[in-house]
Amino acid sequence: MAMINKTSTDWDTPIWEREKPRGFWDPSRKLLKSIRQYQALKNSKSPLLMIRRKVCVIRHKFWSAISGADIDLSCQIGGGLLLPHPNGIVIHPDAVIGPNCLIFQQVTLAGIVVLGTHVDIGAGAKIIGPVKISSHARVGANAVVTKDIEEGVTVVGIPARPI
């Protein structure tokens, strides 16, 4: 797999290939797919599409149980989200996730959390809103973020501090 860096990639444009399921058993990508399909159908009044929406809800519940993630169906998620190990991820319904973000296991986004473009969040991090994390920022493993983070900054620790 080729290494992608900030200077050679337009991170503002979602890289949808990151979300494409790579086989039958791909819980994180199947979970995201069920959320995206539900959101595409959520305002539909057609009886057939309402049935499809209910199927999306069932699939969401199944993949949520398998992956151990708690991501609300109404969450605003930008394209290209990558969840390599989705177990224990909790995302509040009011969270807004920008394109091409990376979220590792046991991460909690509590309250109104806004992630910019290409934000990487390490395993076990807790982000307690209201907070805004600007583009290309990185949150270290097990960090607790309670304040806004500027663009391109890496934060670590409890409470999170720039390094």
N, CA and C of each residue as an Amber inpcrd file, in Angstrom:
protein
   489
   0.8420000  -1.1760000   0.0000000   0.0000000   0.0000000   0.0000000
   0.8900000   1.2420000   0.0000000   0.5870000   2.1610000  -0.8900000
   1.3870000   3.3640000  -1.0110000   1.1300000   4.3040000   0.1650000
   2.1810000   4.9740000   0.6020000   2.0680000   5.9370000   1.6930000
   1.4610000   7.2290000   1.1470000   0.4820000   7.7590000   1.8310000
  -0.1590000   9.0030000   1.4190000   0.2720000  10.0750000   2.4040000
   0.7600000  11.1950000   1.8890000   1.1330000  12.2630000   2.8030000
   0.3290000  13.5210000   2.5150000   0.3750000  14.4540000   3.4530000
  -0.4460000  15.6500000   3.3970000  -0.1530000  16.5040000   2.1650000
   1.0830000  16.5390000   1.7130000   1.4410000  17.4240000   0.6110000
   1.0340000  16.8780000  -0.7470000   0.9270000  15.5650000  -0.9090000
   0.6180000  15.0010000  -2.2160000  -0.8620000  14.6470000  -2.3850000
  -1.6580000  14.7840000  -1.3430000  -3.0590000  14.4100000  -1.4050000
  -3.9320000  15.5990000  -1.0440000  -5.0330000  15.7350000  -1.7710000
  -6.0220000  16.7440000  -1.4340000  -6.9180000  16.1490000  -0.3550000
  -6.5990000  16.3840000   0.9050000  -7.3130000  15.7730000   2.0070000
  -8.7190000  16.3160000   2.1640000  -9.0370000  17.4640000   1.5430000
 -10.3810000  18.0170000   1.6420000 -11.3870000  17.2220000   0.8250000
 -10.8940000  16.4910000  -0.1750000 -11.7560000  15.6610000  -1.0070000
 -11.8240000  14.2630000  -0.3940000 -13.0270000  13.7790000  -0.0740000
 -13.1330000  12.4520000   0.5450000 -12.5230000  11.3520000  -0.3290000
 -11.7590000  10.4780000   0.2950000 -11.1950000   9.3140000  -0.3860000
 -12.1270000   8.1480000  -0.0650000 -13.1360000   7.9780000  -0.9130000
 -14.1920000   6.9940000  -0.6530000 -13.6530000   5.5650000  -0.6640000
 -12.5490000   5.3330000  -1.3120000 -11.9530000   3.9940000  -1.3720000
 -11.6220000   3.4750000   0.0360000 -11.3450000   4.3810000   0.9670000
 -11.0240000   3.9940000   2.3460000 -12.2060000   3.3230000   3.0330000
 -13.4390000   3.6310000   2.6040000 -14.6420000   3.0830000   3.2320000
 -15.1940000   1.8570000   2.5200000 -14.6770000   1.5230000   1.3770000
 -15.2190000   0.4200000   0.5890000 -14.9120000  -0.9240000   1.2670000
 -15.9610000  -1.7270000   1.5620000 -15.7110000  -3.0360000   2.1820000
 -14.7820000  -3.8980000   1.3260000 -13.8770000  -4.5920000   1.9830000
 -12.8690000  -5.3990000   1.2750000 -13.1710000  -6.8820000   1.3260000
 -14.3740000  -7.2140000   1.6400000 -14.7830000  -8.6140000   1.7190000
 -16.0530000  -8.7010000   2.5290000 -16.5590000  -9.9290000   2.6910000
 -17.7880000 -10.0900000   3.4560000 -17.5920000  -9.6530000   4.9010000
 -16.4770000 -10.0630000   5.5150000 -16.2690000  -9.7830000   6.9270000
 -15.3630000  -8.5740000   7.0950000 -15.9750000  -7.4030000   7.0950000
 -15.2680000  -6.1400000   7.2720000 -16.1630000  -5.2410000   8.1260000
 -16.2550000  -5.5240000   9.4360000 -17.2550000  -4.8740000  10.2870000
 -17.2540000  -3.3470000  10.2550000 -16.0910000  -2.7180000  10.3260000
 -16.0930000  -1.2560000  10.3990000 -16.6250000  -0.6270000   9.1190000
 -16.2250000  -1.1610000   7.9970000 -16.6790000  -0.6030000   6.7230000
 -18.1550000  -0.9450000   6.4580000 -18.5920000  -2.1280000   6.8820000
 -20.0070000  -2.4890000   6.7340000 -20.8800000  -1.6220000   7.6490000
 -20.3770000  -1.2790000   8.8260000 -21.1030000  -0.3840000   9.7280000
 -21.2630000   0.9930000   9.0800000 -20.1880000   1.5300000   8.5450000
 -20.2590000   2.8270000   7.8630000 -21.1950000   2.7730000   6.6610000
 -21.1520000   1.6730000   5.9290000 -22.0240000   1.5150000   4.7620000
 -23.4950000   1.5360000   5.1810000 -23.8270000   0.8680000   6.2850000
 -25.2160000   0.8600000   6.7440000 -25.6540000   2.2620000   7.1750000
 -24.7570000   3.0210000   7.7860000 -25.0830000   4.3980000   8.1860000
 -25.3110000   5.2590000   6.9510000 -24.4400000   5.1520000   5.9790000
 -24.5630000   5.9590000   4.7540000 -25.8530000   5.6160000   4.0010000
 -26.1750000   4.3290000   3.9090000 -27.4040000   3.9390000   3.2070000
 -28.6400000   4.4270000   3.9520000 -28.6320000   4.3370000   5.2630000
 -29.7590000   4.8430000   6.0420000 -29.9350000   6.3450000   5.8150000
 -28.8440000   7.0990000   5.8760000 -28.9310000   8.5480000   5.7090000
 -29.4270000   8.9320000   4.3160000 -29.0870000   8.1350000   3.3180000
 -29.5710000   8.4050000   1.9630000 -31.0790000   8.1860000   1.8530000
 -31.6210000   7.3040000   2.6890000 -33.0450000   6.9530000   2.6170000
 -33.9040000   7.5860000   3.7120000 -33.3050000   8.2970000   4.6600000
 -34.0380000   8.6940000   5.8680000 -35.2310000   9.6160000   5.6310000
 -35.2410000  10.4020000   4.5860000 -36.3620000  11.3100000   4.3350000
 -37.3440000  10.7740000   3.2960000 -37.1630000   9.5380000   2.9080000
 -37.9980000   8.9510000   1.8680000 -39.4000000   8.6510000   2.3810000
 -40.4020000   8.8940000   1.5290000 -41.7920000   8.6000000   1.8690000
 -42.3270000   7.3780000   1.1120000 -41.5570000   6.8730000   0.1830000
 -41.9640000   5.7100000  -0.5970000 -42.0140000   4.4640000   0.3020000
 -43.0920000   3.6800000   0.2360000 -43.1880000   2.4770000   1.0760000
 -42.0300000   1.4960000   0.8600000 -41.6110000   1.3200000  -0.3780000
 -40.5100000   0.4080000  -0.6640000 -39.2070000   0.9090000  -0.0460000
 -38.9490000   2.2100000  -0.1680000 -37.7260000   2.7720000   0.4040000
 -37.7880000   2.8120000   1.9270000 -38.9850000   2.9210000   2.4920000
 -39.1240000   2.8640000   3.9480000 -38.7650000   1.4730000   4.4690000
 -39.1090000   0.4420000   3.7010000 -38.7210000  -0.9260000   4.0640000
 -37.2010000  -1.0700000   3.9790000 -36.6100000  -0.5340000   2.9070000
 -35.1480000  -0.5780000   2.7720000 -34.4630000   0.1450000   3.9280000
 -35.0680000   1.2590000   4.3760000 -34.5010000   2.0070000   5.5070000
 -34.5300000   1.1520000   6.7670000 -35.6250000   0.4140000   6.9830000
 -35.7140000  -0.4680000   8.1480000 -34.6500000  -1.5750000   8.0710000
 -34.3930000  -2.0650000   6.8680000 -33.3320000  -3.0640000   6.6820000
 -31.9770000  -2.4450000   7.0370000 -31.7650000  -1.1910000   6.6630000
 -30.5170000  -0.4990000   7.0200000 -30.3640000  -0.3850000   8.5350000
 -31.4560000  -0.1220000   9.2360000 -31.4180000  -0.0270000  10.6980000
 -31.0300000  -1.3770000  11.3030000 -31.6150000  -2.4490000  10.7830000
 -31.2820000  -3.7920000  11.2750000 -29.8100000  -4.1080000  11.0070000
 -29.3390000  -3.7890000   9.8000000 -27.9220000  -4.0140000   9.4740000
 -27.0190000  -3.1820000  10.3800000 -27.4280000  -1.9390000  10.6580000
 -26.6460000  -1.0720000  11.5500000 -26.5430000  -1.6960000  12.9440000
 -27.6670000  -2.1980000  13.4590000 -27.6530000  -2.8270000  14.7800000
 -26.7690000  -4.0680000  14.7900000 -26.8370000  -4.8500000  13.7190000
 -26.0090000  -6.0560000  13.6220000 -24.5260000  -5.6950000  13.6250000
 -24.1140000  -4.7870000  12.7300000 -22.6990000  -4.4420000  12.6340000
 -22.2250000  -3.6610000  13.8560000 -23.1240000  -2.9360000  14.5240000
 -22.7590000  -2.2640000  15.7720000 -22.4480000  -3.2920000  16.8570000
 -23.2730000  -4.3330000  16.9360000 -23.0460000  -5.3890000  17.9240000
 -21.7690000  -6.1590000  17.6160000 -21.5300000  -6.4550000  16.3520000
 -20.3280000  -7.1960000  15.9630000 -19.0720000  -6.3750000  16.2270000
 -19.1120000  -5.0940000  15.8600000 -17.9150000  -4.2560000  15.9850000
 -17.7540000  -3.6760000  17.3900000 -18.8330000  -3.6100000  18.1520000
 -18.7550000  -3.0220000  19.4790000 -18.7120000  -1.5040000  19.4410000
 -19.1170000  -0.9130000  18.3310000 -19.1080000   0.5410000  18.1840000
 -20.5020000   1.1050000  18.4130000 -20.5560000   2.3100000  18.9450000
 -21.8260000   3.0010000  19.1630000 -21.7830000   4.3060000  18.3800000
 -22.1730000   4.2200000  17.1140000 -22.1880000   5.3860000  16.2270000
 -23.6310000   5.6000000  15.8090000 -24.1720000   6.7540000  16.1630000
 -25.5760000   7.0500000  15.8910000 -25.8290000   7.1660000  14.3960000
 -27.0150000   6.7470000  13.9640000 -27.3870000   6.8160000  12.5550000
 -27.4820000   8.2470000  12.0400000 -27.7090000   9.2210000  12.9150000
 -27.8630000  10.6070000  12.4800000 -26.5680000  11.4080000  12.5420000
 -25.4800000  10.7720000  12.9000000 -24.1830000  11.4350000  13.0150000
 -23.7210000  11.9660000  11.6510000 -23.1220000  13.1590000  11.6330000
 -22.6020000  13.7350000  10.3900000 -21.1620000  13.2700000  10.1920000
 -20.9630000  12.3940000   9.1990000 -19.6500000  11.8060000   8.9600000
 -19.1980000  12.1490000   7.5520000 -18.0450000  12.8080000   7.4600000
 -17.4750000  13.1130000   6.1510000 -16.9540000  11.8450000   5.4970000
 -16.7970000  11.8780000   4.1990000 -16.3430000  10.7020000   3.4570000
 -14.9120000  10.3230000   3.7880000 -14.6070000   9.0560000   3.6130000
 -13.2490000   8.5680000   3.8100000 -12.8770000   8.2910000   5.2550000
 -13.8640000   8.1570000   6.1400000 -13.5690000   7.8360000   7.5390000
 -12.9660000   6.4380000   7.6140000 -11.9220000   6.2950000   8.3940000
 -11.2630000   5.0080000   8.5520000 -11.3060000   4.6070000  10.0220000
 -11.8610000   3.4240000  10.2900000 -11.9500000   2.8560000  11.6370000
 -11.2420000   1.5000000  11.6210000  -9.9170000   1.4550000  11.7600000
  -9.2030000   0.1810000  11.6350000  -9.6430000  -0.8700000  12.6490000
  -9.9230000  -0.4480000  13.8770000 -10.3710000  -1.3520000  14.9380000
 -11.5650000  -0.6690000  15.6130000 -12.7920000  -0.9540000  15.1690000
 -13.9440000  -0.1670000  15.6200000 -14.4510000  -0.4700000  17.0290000
 -13.8880000  -1.4680000  17.7040000 -14.4690000  -1.8460000  18.9880000
 -14.3500000  -0.7230000  20.0180000 -15.4700000  -0.4540000  20.6840000
 -15.4870000   0.5280000  21.7520000 -15.5740000   1.9740000  21.3100000
 -15.7240000   2.2410000  20.0280000 -15.8350000   3.6220000  19.5690000
 -17.2440000   4.1300000  19.8820000 -17.3130000   5.3140000  20.5040000
 -18.5900000   5.9450000  20.8300000 -18.5740000   7.3380000  20.2220000
 -19.5740000   7.6170000  19.3720000 -19.6620000   8.9310000  18.7270000
 -21.0410000   9.5170000  19.0150000 -21.0560000  10.6600000  19.6530000
 -22.2890000  11.3640000  20.0170000 -23.0460000  11.7790000  18.7550000
 -24.3870000  11.7730000  18.7850000 -25.1670000  12.1530000  17.6000000
 -24.8890000  13.5650000  17.0930000 -24.4410000  14.4790000  17.9600000
 -24.1580000  15.8530000  17.5460000 -22.7450000  16.0520000  17.0200000
 -21.9370000  15.0030000  16.9960000 -20.5670000  15.1160000  16.4960000
 -20.5760000  15.3240000  14.9820000 -19.5880000  16.0830000  14.5080000
 -19.4150000  16.3120000  13.0800000 -17.9920000  15.8930000  12.7370000
 -17.8800000  14.9060000  11.8520000 -16.5740000  14.3600000  11.4890000
 -16.2530000  14.7640000  10.0620000 -15.1230000  15.4210000   9.8730000
 -14.7120000  15.8760000   8.5530000 -14.2210000  14.7290000   7.6860000
 -13.8790000  15.0280000   6.4380000 -13.4370000  13.9810000   5.5200000
 -12.0600000  13.4210000   5.8890000 -11.8840000  12.1400000   5.5850000
 -10.6060000  11.4340000   5.6790000 -10.0080000  11.3950000   7.0780000
 -10.8520000  11.2600000   8.0820000 -10.3640000  11.1390000   9.4580000
 -10.0200000   9.6840000   9.7650000  -9.2270000   9.4930000  10.8020000
  -8.8060000   8.1690000  11.2570000  -9.0920000   8.0860000  12.7470000
  -9.9120000   7.1120000  13.1440000 -10.2780000   6.9510000  14.5520000
  -9.9760000   5.5150000  14.9710000  -9.1280000   5.3640000  15.9830000
  -8.7730000   4.0400000  16.4740000  -9.7380000   3.5830000  17.5710000
  -9.5090000   2.3980000  18.1040000 -10.4070000   1.7460000  19.0610000
 -10.5200000   2.5090000  20.3740000 -11.6610000   2.2990000  21.0310000
 -11.9530000   2.8330000  22.3600000 -11.9800000   4.3630000  22.4290000
 -12.2130000   5.0260000  21.3050000 -12.2940000   6.4870000  21.2640000
 -13.7170000   6.9180000  21.5740000 -13.8470000   7.9960000  22.3570000
 -15.1490000   8.5710000  22.6710000 -15.1850000  10.0200000  22.2220000
 -16.1900000  10.3530000  21.4180000 -16.4630000  11.7420000  21.0430000
 -17.7510000  12.1080000  21.7580000 -17.6480000  12.8330000  22.8700000
 -18.7950000  13.1320000  23.7250000 -19.2240000  14.5820000  23.5460000
 -20.4930000  14.7960000  23.2790000 -21.0190000  16.1440000  23.1140000
 -20.7830000  16.6640000  21.7090000 -20.7970000  17.9850000  21.5930000
 -20.6240000  18.6110000  20.2800000 -19.1370000  18.6850000  19.9760000
 -18.6800000  17.7380000  19.1700000 -17.2780000  17.6590000  18.7660000
 -17.2370000  17.8300000  17.2600000 -16.3940000  18.7460000  16.8000000
 -16.2480000  18.9890000  15.3700000 -14.8140000  18.6510000  14.9830000
 -14.6690000  17.6540000  14.1040000 -13.3440000  17.2730000  13.6000000
 -13.1720000  17.8600000  12.2110000 -12.0280000  18.4680000  11.9710000
 -11.7350000  19.0070000  10.6480000 -11.3200000  17.9010000   9.6880000
 -10.6800000  18.2900000   8.6220000 -10.2130000  17.3590000   7.6020000
  -8.9740000  16.6100000   8.0830000  -8.9260000  15.3040000   7.8300000
  -7.7460000  14.4700000   8.0830000  -7.2460000  14.5910000   9.5210000
  -8.1340000  14.3460000  10.4690000  -7.7720000  14.3310000  11.8890000
  -7.5400000  12.8790000  12.2910000  -6.4210000  12.6080000  12.9550000
  -6.0970000  11.2670000  13.4370000  -6.2790000  11.2340000  14.9510000
  -7.0420000  10.2410000  15.4330000  -7.2940000  10.1090000  16.8710000
  -6.8020000   8.7480000  17.3280000  -5.8610000   8.7550000  18.2640000
  -5.2460000   7.5310000  18.7640000  -6.1620000   6.7410000  19.6810000
  -5.7940000   5.4930000  19.9060000  -6.5950000   4.5550000  20.6980000
  -6.8620000   5.0910000  22.1040000  -8.1030000   4.9620000  22.5370000
  -8.4770000   5.3060000  23.8970000  -8.6460000   6.7870000  24.1760000
  -8.5100000   7.6350000  23.1840000  -8.6500000   9.0740000  23.4060000
 -10.0970000   9.4240000  23.7230000 -10.2640000  10.4350000  24.5460000
 -11.5900000  10.9370000  24.9140000 -11.6310000  12.4110000  24.5460000
 -12.6230000  12.7830000  23.7490000 -12.7810000  14.1750000  23.3350000
 -14.1350000  14.6250000  23.8600000 -14.1050000  15.5800000  24.7740000
 -15.3050000  15.9940000  25.4770000 -15.6550000  17.4130000  25.0390000
 -16.7800000  17.5290000  24.3340000 -17.1830000  18.7960000  23.7450000
 -17.9460000  19.6780000  24.7020000 -18.1980000  20.9170000  24.2780000
 -18.0030000  21.3930000  22.9160000 -16.5340000  21.6940000  22.6390000
 -16.0550000  21.1390000  21.5340000 -14.6560000  21.3290000  21.1580000
 -14.5220000  21.2100000  19.6440000 -13.5520000  21.9340000  19.0890000
 -13.2800000  21.8680000  17.6530000 -11.8240000  21.4750000  17.4710000
 -11.6170000  20.4210000  16.6880000 -10.2690000  19.9760000  16.3620000
 -10.0460000  20.3060000  14.8930000  -9.1180000  21.1990000  14.6300000
  -8.8900000  21.6810000  13.2650000  -8.2040000  20.6320000  12.3980000
  -8.1540000  20.9130000  11.1100000  -7.6220000  19.9810000  10.1140000
  -6.1770000  19.5750000  10.3990000  -5.8570000  18.3350000  10.0410000
  -4.5190000  17.7460000  10.1180000  -3.9660000  17.6770000  11.5390000
  -4.8490000  17.7550000  12.5340000  -4.4140000  17.6160000  13.9220000
  -4.3420000  16.1380000  14.2780000  -3.5800000  15.8360000  15.3200000
  -3.4500000  14.4740000  15.8010000  -3.6520000  14.4570000  17.3160000
  -4.4270000  13.4710000  17.7660000  -4.6790000  13.2970000  19.1880000
  -4.0320000  11.9780000  19.5850000  -3.1220000  12.0320000  20.5480000
  -2.4000000  10.8430000  20.9750000  -3.2780000   9.8550000  21.7240000
  -2.7780000   8.6370000  21.8290000  -3.5000000   7.5770000  22.5210000
  -3.7650000   7.9730000  23.9720000  -4.9880000   7.7000000  24.4150000
  -5.4420000   7.9430000  25.7810000  -5.4600000   9.4110000  26.2040000
  -5.3340000  10.3280000  25.2720000  -5.4130000  11.7480000  25.6050000
  -6.8530000  12.1180000  25.9310000  -7.0120000  13.1380000  26.7650000
  -8.3260000  13.6610000  27.0840000  -8.3560000  15.1160000  26.6220000
  -9.1670000  15.3810000  25.6030000  -9.2250000  16.7010000  24.9910000
 -10.4850000  17.4150000  25.4650000 -10.2990000  18.6170000  26.0340000
 -11.4310000  19.4210000  26.4850000 -11.3860000  20.8340000  25.9000000
 -10.3300000  21.1430000  25.1430000 -10.1780000  22.4720000  24.5450000
  -9.8990000  22.3400000  23.0590000 -10.1900000  23.3910000  22.3080000
  -9.9680000  23.3960000  20.8660000  -8.4990000  23.1390000  20.5310000
  -8.2850000  22.5180000  19.3620000  -6.9270000  22.2200000  18.8800000
  -6.7520000  22.8960000  17.5390000  -5.6280000  23.5800000  17.3840000
  -5.3480000  24.2980000  16.1450000  -4.8880000  23.3450000  15.0510000
  -4.8870000  23.8470000  13.8350000  -4.5250000  23.0500000  12.6630000
  -3.0920000  22.5160000  12.7540000  -2.9390000  21.2230000  12.4460000
  -1.6260000  20.5900000  12.3660000  -0.9540000  20.3010000  13.6890000
  -1.6170000  20.5200000  14.8020000  -1.0230000  20.3320000  16.1260000
  -1.2510000  18.9000000  16.6030000  -0.2580000  18.3480000  17.3000000
  -0.3760000  17.0400000  17.9410000  -0.5130000  17.2610000  19.4350000
  -1.5360000  16.6380000  20.0450000  -1.7320000  16.7690000  21.4830000
  -1.6690000  15.3920000  22.1420000  -1.1480000  15.3680000  23.3700000
  -1.0530000  14.1300000  24.1380000  -1.3070000  14.4440000  25.6150000
  -1.6370000  13.4290000  26.3900000  -1.7380000  13.5640000  27.8250000
  -3.1280000  13.8250000  28.3510000  -3.1680000  13.9340000  29.7060000
  -4.4070000  14.1900000  30.4160000  -4.1470000  15.3710000  31.3460000
  -4.6810000  16.5230000  31.1130000  -5.4020000  16.9370000  29.9220000
  -4.4600000  17.0740000  28.7270000  -5.0240000  17.0360000  27.5440000
  -4.2170000  17.0630000  26.3220000  -3.4640000  18.3850000  26.1930000
  -2.1480000  18.2540000  25.8690000  -1.2890000  19.4130000  25.6500000
  -0.5170000  19.2410000  24.3560000  -0.2260000  20.3260000  23.6480000
   0.5380000  20.2200000  22.3940000   1.9630000  19.7540000  22.6550000
   2.4940000  19.0130000  21.6880000   3.9070000  18.6350000  21.7740000
   4.6340000  19.1590000  20.5470000
